[in-house]
Amino acid sequence: RMRHIKIESSGINAEYGGKRHNKSHTLCIRCGKSSYHIQKKRCAQCAYPAAKCRSFNWSVKGRRRKTTGTGRMRHIKIVNRRFRNGFQTGDAKPHKKVTSS
């Protein structure tokens, strides 16, 4: 039997701690996560540069993190406001005739 000797060190695994100095992933310009594989030139999180964003129905939490409403919604929040107001066009509304009884 081979026994692993545990060497006390400053918070890192002494066996493998000194071997991790190459970065395989860097920041993705679409999703912003450190998931863009430098050699493959593909993001593991959002599948950039693919046109469609990476998402799967089996990942409920993953869809919840990336769904509509988690970002700025620069266009949709304006459309929601216009919908509540009935998509006004800028024309003055016609005055209602006052009927006296």
PyMOL commands that set and color helices and strands:
alter all, ss='L'
color gray80, all
select helices_A, chain A and resi 17-19+60-66+76-84
alter helices_A, ss='H'
color red, helices_A
select strands_A, chain A and resi 25-26+36-37+42-43
alter strands_A, ss='S'
color yellow, strands_A
deselect
rebuild
show_as cartoon
